[in-house]
Amino acid sequence: MKTFKKTFLLIGLFAFGSLWSQQEPSEEKKVIKEVDQVNRASDEINQTATNTTTAVKSTVANTKETLKEVGSLFGSGTKKNTKSKGVVEITIQQIDYDNEYLNQLYQQITKQKGVKKPTKVFSNGKVVINVNYKEGADALWQRIPKQVRSAFKMTQMETQSISLQLGETKN
């Protein structure tokens, strides 16, 4: 009977071990399934994020284009004045390049405080002097000494430009 009990106990332990070993793979399978589900969900989230990013970029680009089109309906985006802000243009008609009054005027303009990047262009009896000057054409003209200004006749003045001719008595 002792042997029978021992055998029965061994068979019971063997059966229990067998059942136990069968449960472990099912637990592993559950964990593997859960990991697979998490991986699939992560892939779906990544794909959704990529699609959303692409859609937002496209929307931003389309919005910019629409704003440009709407702005063009109201005339924005077109420059009314092609001259740069702060650039004063002085034009002198019918004058020789080596005229002493022109040279005095150019020297006085370039000496003024705040005058930057002076240029002088001569073509067909016309001189154009361009300078960067924030205060405008009238302020620049008023800073030129009167004896130099008196050699010229002003024909036109605007915010950023002056048109001059050599005075009649000064040739």
LINPEDA-V434943 format. One record per helix or strand of 2 or more residues. SS is the DSSP state (@ for helix, = for strand). FROM is the first residue (numbers start at 0). TO is the last residue. If there is no record, write none. Layout:
SS/FROM/TO ; SS/FROM/TO
This chain:
@/1/72 ; =/86/92 ; @/99/110 ; =/115/122 ; =/125/131 ; @/136/142 ; @/145/148 ; =/151/156 ; =/160/165
